[in-house]
Amino acid sequence: MKIRVADLCALRFYATPEHDCSYLPDRRARTLFVDPRADIDGSLYSQLSELGFRRSGGHIYRPHCEQCQACISVRVPVAEFRPSKTQRRIENRNADLNVRAVPCQLTHEYYALYERYINQRHADGDMYPPSPDQFFNFLVEGTVDSCFYEFRNPEGTLLAVAVSDMLEQGMSALYTFYDPDMEWRSLGVYAVIWQIRQTARRGKEWLYLGYWVEDCRKMNYKIRYRPLEMLINSEWRRLTPEAGTD
């Protein structure tokens, strides 16, 4: 998409002091934030996403580390997505799920699933311990066009929620939480595949997956969706045209 420099020049940006890196041990990090008081409409947010910015609640940010470029923005060109054999099996395995878009909101049902997910899957991470305030500030707060995609089984049980932002050029997969006891479904993988398909159904070009960090094991899953584009030196470059590997 075309970047309108005048729109970006009107924004103020703030850099945080150095802090512990969330992805790599023994590293220090710095984050660049868009002024939270700025009026960010859908067009401007789409342009910022094109430049590697990401959203967390009401804050739009990107890494701003002086001595490290390990965090790389990645996106999937959805029209060219070719699932691996494993991904096709996962897609077929979850074909019975019903998905619907709902407004971002804090409910007892959503929070109960989120709490179980964080406690069982991310007890060693920045999101632990979970709280209703954390859920709201991270996943509900914000003025961009966003929604929750509910994934329910035929009995109506909520199994997963994918939080997605709508962009002019695509969608941004913000976060997914799911039933940690349903390992056989590979719900995290399926949620990404479904959002790739949904982006294509909406006639858009890319699903943005946030940041990939080569030496961070928890981020390795992102390069399994092929082809993949990476933002390197302010230019989106194709990693490979191949399908994902098993």
N, C-alpha and C positions, 0 to 999 in steps of 0.2 A: 504494500500500500504506500501511497505518497505521504511523506512526512512534511508537515507544514511547520517550517522553522519558526515562523512568527508566533504560532501557538505555544511552542515549547519555550521560547525566549521570555514569554510573559510569566513563566512559572518560577517560583523560588524553590531551591533545593537545600537540604540540610544534611550534613554528614555527622554520624555519631562518633563519639570517642571509640578508641579500639576496645574490643571486648573479646571474650573467648569465642573461637570459631565453633559453630554448631555441627560442622561436618568433619573436620580434620583435627585430631588431637594435637596439642602443643602448637597450635596456630592461633594467631590473633587476627581479628576481622574488623572491618569497618563497613557501615551500611549507609547508603545514600537514600534519603527520603524526600518525596515530594511534599511541599508544605501542606499539612493536613487541612488548612483553612482554604486552600484553593478550590475553585469550582471545577471539578473534573467531570466533563460530560462523556458520553460514550465514544465520541470521535477522538477526544484527547486521550482517553484511557487506551483506546485501540492503538494510537500512535506510540504511547509509552510502552505498551506490550511489544510492539515491533522493535523497540530499542532495548528490550531485555528487562523491563520492569515487571514486577510481580505485585500482587495484592495480598495483604493480611489484614482482614477486617477493614477498618477505615484508613489504613496506611498503604501507600504505594511505594515500593522500594526496589533497589537492586544492590548487589554487593559492590563495594567501593574500596577494595583492598589495594594498597599501594604496591606491595611486593608479591602479590599472588593473583593469578587469573584462573584459579582452579574451578570456580563456579561458571558454568557455561549454559546459557539459555538454549533450550532445545524445543523443537516443534515437529509435528508429523504432517506432511502434505497428504491430506486425507484421501484425495482422489487416487493416489498412487499406492496407498497402503496395501501391503501384501502380508497377511498373517502367516506365521510359521505353522507347522503341523501341530505343535503344542497349543498355540493360540487358537487354531481352528477347533481343536478338541474342547478347549475351555469355552469357546463361544457356543458350541453345540450342547455342551453340558448344562449351560445356563439358559437355554432357549425357552425354558418353562417360566422364567421370571417375567413379571409385569413391571414396567418402568413408567413412571409419570413424573412430570415436572410440578413442583409446588414452590411457593414462596419460601425464602430463607427465614427460618423461625426457630426459636427454642421451645421444644415441647418435651414432655416427660419421656415419650417414646424415643425421640431422637437422642436425647441426652443419655438415656440408659444404655443405648447401643454404643454411643461415643465413649462413655465411661468404661464399659467393658473392653472396648477396643484398645484404648490408651493403656489401661491397667495391664492387659495381657500381652500387648504387642510393643508398647513403647514406654515401659516403666523405667528405661534407662535414658530417656530423651528429655528434651526441653518441655514437652507437653505434659509431663508428669509432675505432680498429680493433677488430674483433670478437675474442673469445677464448672458449674453453670456459667459463671462470669467469663471464664476463659472461653468456653464454647461460644457465647454470644459475641465477645469481642473479636474472636478469630473468624467465625463462620457466618455471623448474621449482620454484624455492623458493617456499614459501608453504603455508598450511594450509587454504585455501578449496577448495571443490569445483570443480575445474578439469580440463580435458582438452585434448589435442591432437586436432584433426581433420586427418587425413591426406587429401590429394587425390592420387590416383594415376591414371595413364592405363591403358588396357586391358592394356598390357604389364607393368604393375606398377611403373613408374618413379615415384618421388616427385616431384611437381611443386610442391606447396604444403603448408604447415602453418598452420592457423588455431588460435590459442590462445584458448580461451573459458572464462569463469567462469560457473558456474551460480548463478542467483539465484532467490529465491522468486517474483519477479514477472517474470522473464525470463532473458536471458543478457547477458553483457558481453563484447564483442569486444575482447580484450586486445591482440593483435598478430597479424599475418600476415606470413610470409616465404615467398617463392616463387622459382621458376626465372626469373632475369632475362632469359634468352634466349628465353623463350616469350611474347614481347610480344603476339603475335597473339591469345592466349587471354584477355588482360586478367584475369589470375588474382586480382589484388587486389580488383577489382570483383566477380568471381564469388564470392570467399570471403565477402564481406559479404552478397551476395544469398542465398547458401546458408545463412548463419547466420540471416538473417531468416526464411527458410523453416523452418529447424530449430527456431527459437524457437516459431513457430506450430505445428509438429508436436508440440512438447512441451506445447502448451496454455497457453503463457505469453504475456504481453502485450507486452513491449518488448525490443528489442535495443539495448543501450547502446553508443554508439560513442566514448565518451571526450570529448575537448574539441575544439571547433571555434573557430578563431581567424580572424576575417574577413580580416585583412591578412597571413595566412600562406598562401602558395600551396600548400604541402604539405597543408594542412588543408581546402582548398576542396572536395575530393571528397565530404566528409561531407554537404554540403547537397544532393547529387544524389539522395539516397534520400528519397522523399516518400511520405506526409507525414512531417514531422520535428517533434519537440518539443524546445524549448530551456529550460534551467533559468535563469530570469531573476528576480532578487530573491526567491529561494527558492520560486519557483512554476514548474511546468512549463507552458509555453505553446506552442501549435501555431504553427509557422511558416507553413504553408500546406497546404491539403488537396490541392493539385495533384500530379500525377505528376511525377517527375523530368524535367528537360529534357535534350535531346540535345546 
